[in-house]
């Protein structure tokens, strides 16, 4: 899927280019390399890798990647070691050459919901902390309160192609929407409900309870608030122009669906007006590769009539 997403490919390509001037080439570990190994091949294309250990746990995807590897030019092929297993099944510290840089795209629609926090934490521990570089640099999840959306023609078409629901749920729950309507936004801009500088965060002990709070000021004159859009945000590199290395799943049309979390049953939304406040609390347990989440929200001072919804990632409806 990544190969068909220009926003994602271009942002990773820009991040990889920044290592071209380094004299010492890194040994990279590509986690979840995919059928076409796009990140591994970009590392080799730009000459930034002494060697790449590419890992793919999905058996069919691994077999496709293995066939592709055999068709590569010898110079490229000999720089790739391909593994058909989970990254946790390999003792990376014992590998020769030993990896000292990590690249991955195990980022979900809620940025942490494919388990990248736990996966990277375990790998860095296995490598005794000897990791010099990490792509992506930062991941987060954007949140914005919305009225109940309608399904656009583009969203319906994409949903049909990917065999996901084309109807908006009627009860409290979560679903994916491609190119969801933005006229249902109740505020001017989204806020982060999770935000990680990856290489720094995953070196710390994992949190079995993480709490993030924020609030939104309603800008529409009057509307019915039913829930939130959640979308991933990635900076593949630090210290560069954001427009070159940024992937904004809410602003851009990517292969990631935006998650619509409905906090109230159909036709039971909360009427809000301009300058009302919507409070949000986002709780998570990131100690598992399938994290657990809980979203809680209420308006103004009405905490006692708050709504909440919990789920286990990845959240696929």
N, C-alpha and C positions, 0 to 999 in steps of 0.2 A: 504493500500500500504506500509506503514512503516514497518509492520511486516515482509515483504518479503525483506527488504533492510538491509542487515547485517551491512553496514557501519553506517547507521543512528542509528539502535538499539544499536550497541556496543558503539557508542560514548555517547549516552544518558545514557546507563547503567553505564559507567565509571563515568559520572558526578554524578549520583545518589549515587554511592558507597561512595563518599567522605563525605556524611553526616551521615554515619553509626556510627561514634564515638561520635556524639553529644548526650548529655544527654537529652536535651529538644527536643522532636520530633516536627517538624513543622506541621502545617495544610496547605495542599497544594491545590492549585486550578489548575486543569488540563484543559486547554482551547482547545477545539476541540479533545476530547478524542479518538474518532474513534470507530469503531465497536467492536474491540477486547480490547480496553482500555489498550494498551501496556505500556504507561508511568505510568498510575495509578497503574497497577499491579506490575510494577518494584519498585515503591515507597513502596508498601506494602511488596513485597518479601524481600527487603533489610532492612525492619524495620525502615525506616527513616520518616514515616508518622504517626502522631497521628490520622489524618483523611484526606480524599481526597474528595474534591468537583470536580466532573468530569462533564464537560459541552460539549454537542454535539448538534449543531443546525440542522444538517441534520436529517429529520424525520425518514427515513428508517434506517440510521446508528444508531440513538438513540434507535430504537426499537430492533435492533440486540444486542446492548450493554446492554439493559435492560434485555433481555432474558439471556444473558451471566452472568450478575450480579446475577440473581436468581439461577444459577447453581453453584455459587462459594461456598466454605466452609463458614460456618457462621462467623467464626473469620475474614475472609477477607471481606465478604459481608457487615458486619456492619460498616466497616471503610470507606465505599464508599457511598456518596450521589450523585445520578445521575440526571442531569437536561437536559431536551430536549428543549433547547432554545438557543438564543444568550447570551453570557456572559454579555452583556450590559443590559439584561432584569432583572438581579438579583441585589439586593442591598446587596453586599457582606459584607459591614460593619455591617449589621444587622444579619448576619448568626451566628449560634451557632453550632459548634465552628467557629470562624472567621478565614478565611485564612490569613496566613502571609508569604506565599511562592507561587511562580508561576512557572509552568512548561507548556510548549506548544511546538508544532511542526507546528505552522501555519507560515511556511516559504515557500516561493515560489521559482520559478526558477530564478526570480529576487528576492532577499531575502525578500524585504519588500512588494512584490506585493499581498500577501494575507491579508494585512492589520494589521500585528502584531504590528506595531508601534502605530497606533491609538487604537487598542484594549487594549494593555498593558497600554498605557497612561491613558485611561478612567478607567480601573480597579484600577490602583494605586491611581488615584484621588479619586475614590469611597472609597478606603480603607484608605484615609487620609494619604497616604504615608507609611503606616505600613506594608511594605513588606521587609522581611529580606533576602530572597534568590530568585534567578531567574535562571532557566535553559530554554534555552541556555544562555550562558554568552555573546557571541558575534555573530553577523551575518553580512555578507557583500555580495557584488556581484563582482565577478571577470570578467574582460573584457580582450579580446585579439583580435587584428586585424587579419583577415584571408582572403585568397582567396576564391572564390566560391567553396564550398565543394561538393563532390559526396556522395550519400547515400550508406552506407555500408550495407552488408547483415544483420548484427546484428541490425543495426538501422532500416532497412526495416521491419524485423521480429517484433521488439518491437513496431514499429509504427502501424503495422497491429493489434497486440494484443490489443493496446490501442485506436484503431480507430482514429489515427492521420494521417496527410498527410505523404506519403512516397516520395513525389516529392519536389525538391527544388524550392522555389518561384522564379519567373522570374522578378518581379518588386520590388520596395522598400517595405519592410515589415518585419514581424517577424514570425518565426515558431520554433517549438520544434524539436530537433533531439536527439535520444538516441545513445550514444557511437559515436559521430560524429568523422570524421577523423581528426587526429592531424597533418598530414603532410601539412595542409594548413595554419598552424601558420606562421605568418610573423615575429614574435619576439620570444625571448628566454623564456619570462615568462609573465604571466598576471599581471594586476594591478587592484587595487580596484577602483570601481566607486561609491560605497557606502559602508559604514563601520560604525557599531554601537556597542558600549558597551551598551547592551540593558537596563539594570537596571538604568544606569546613564542617557542615552539619553531620555528615555520615561518619566522621572520625569520633564523634561523641557517643556516649551510651544511648541506645535507642529509648524513646519515650513510649511507655504503654498508655500514657494519657497526655494528650497535647490539646490545649485550649486556645482558640484564637477568637477575639471579639472585635466587632466593628459596628458601624451604624451608617445608615443612609438617610439623606434628606430628600423627601419627595419633591419633584419639580413640576409634575403635572398638576393642573388645577383640581381635577378630581378623577379618580380611577378606582378600579377594583384590583387590589393586590392579591395574587393567588400563589406566588412562589418565586423562584429564582432561576436564572441561567447560571450555570457553572461551566467554565472553559479553561483549558490549559494555557499557560504562558511560559515561554522558554527564552532565555538568552543563552545562545550556544557559546558565547565568549564574553569575558569581561574586558572593560577598557577599550571597546570599539563602539562605533556609532550603532545605536540600538536598531536603526532601521535596516542594517545589514545582517545582524545576527539575532533578530527578534522573530519569534513565532507567537502571534497573538491569536488564539483560537476563537476569540469573540469578535475580533475586528476582521480577520481574514477568513476566507473559505478554505478550510483544510480538510484532510481526510478524517480528522477527529470530529465526531458529532459534538455539538454543544449539549450538555445535560440540562434538561428542564426538570427541576424539583418542584412538584406541586405540594404545597404545604396545607392546603385546605381542599375539602371535597368539592366536586363540581357545583358551581353556583352558590358556594358558601364562602367566597372570598371576602376580604376585609376592605371596606370602602376607605380610601385615604384621600387626603387633599394636600395641596401645596404646603410645604414646610412641615408636614408631619415627619416623624422619625420612625424608621424601621430598624430595629436592633437585631443583630445576628450573632449567634455563638456557634462556632464550628469546632467540634471535638473529634479527635482521632486517636487510634491506636496503631502505630506504625511498626510494631514489633513483628508483624507477620507479612509475608509476601502478598497476601490478600488483606489489606488494611480494613479496619472497621471505622465507620464514620457516623457522626450524629450532627444534624443541623437543627438548631432551635432558633425561633424568631418570634418577635412580637412588635406591636406598634406603640409609640409614645410611652406612657407609663403603665400600659395594660399587660404587665408581666404575667398576671395570673391567668390570662386567656391566651397564653403563648401556644404555638404549635411546634411540634418536633417530628423529625423523621430520621430513622437510622437505617444503615445498609452496610453491606460488606462488599468491597471492591474486588475486581472491577465491576462497576455498575452497568450491566447490560440489560436493557428492557426489550 
